[in-house]
Amino acid sequence: MKNEEVKKEFAKVILNAKIVAFLFFILLTPNIVMKVKGLTEIFGQSEQTWFNAAIAGFVLYLGFTIFLWKCPKCGKFPGRGWFRKECASCGVELS
């Protein structure tokens, strides 16, 4: 796999990571608002429903990190962070 192909593939991984993180944040926000404002429901949904939604968002993000956060070249964990310059496992340039 050429270096430019690796960069393009890792850019897709980063985009997907940002989408999953955004989804988690959207599902977590009502919980934070409810705690701060002392509300019992938002959009007609109870605190327990929003808590379960936030847990589901966290599980999605955790699953993405474990199963899909991989270096396109070696297939191993490239290291933490969206702004990685190179893979911690194989040393290939990622961005």
N, C-alpha and C positions, 0 to 999 in steps of 0.2 A: 504494500500500500504506500503510495507516494505521500510526501509530507503535506501537500495541499489537500489531498483527499482526507487525511487524518484531521486536519484543521476543520474542514467542512463538516465531517461527521461529529467531531467534538462540539462544534457550534450548535448542531442539532440537539445534542445531549444537554447542553447548557440551556437552550431555549425550552426544552421539555422540563428541565429542573425549575426554571423560573415560572412556568405555567403551573406546575404542581405546588410550588411554594405560594404562589398567588392564591390558588384555590384553598390551600390550608389557611392562609391569612383571612380570606373572606369568610370561611366557616368558623374561625376563631373570634372574629371581631364582635359578633353579637354577645358572646360570653363576657368579653371585656366590658362592653357597654352596659350589660345587665348588672355586673358587679359594681361598676363605678356609680351608675345612676340608681341602683337599688330597685330595678324593675323585675317583675316576675315573668313577663313575656314580651317578645318582640315579633312583629308580623304574625301575631296569633299563635306563636309557637312557645312552648314552655322552656324554662331554663334547662330542664333535663334533655329536651330535644336538641337544643343548641349545643349542649355539652357533648351529646352523642355525635352530632355532626362534626364538632371540632376533633373528637377522637378519631372519627373516620378520616378526616383530612390529615391528621398526624400519621395514621397508619399508611395512607397513600404516599405521603412524603417519605416516610421511613422505608417503605417497600421500594420506592423509586431509588432511593439512595443505596439500598442493599443490592438490588437486582439489576438496575439499569445505569447506575453511575459507574461507567467503565471506560477505560481507554480504548479508542477504536482500533488501535494497533495490537496491543497485547491482551486486551480483554480483562485486565485487572483493575483494581481500584487505583485511580490516578492521583489521589490525594484530595484533601478538602479544599473547598473554595471554588467560586465561579470564575475567578480570574487567574486560574492556573496557567503558567507559561509552559510547563513541561510535566510529563507523567513521572510520578514518583517511583513507579515500578520499572519502566523501560527507558525513561529519559527522552522519549520522542517529544518534539515541540508540538504543543497543543493549540497555542494561539499566537 
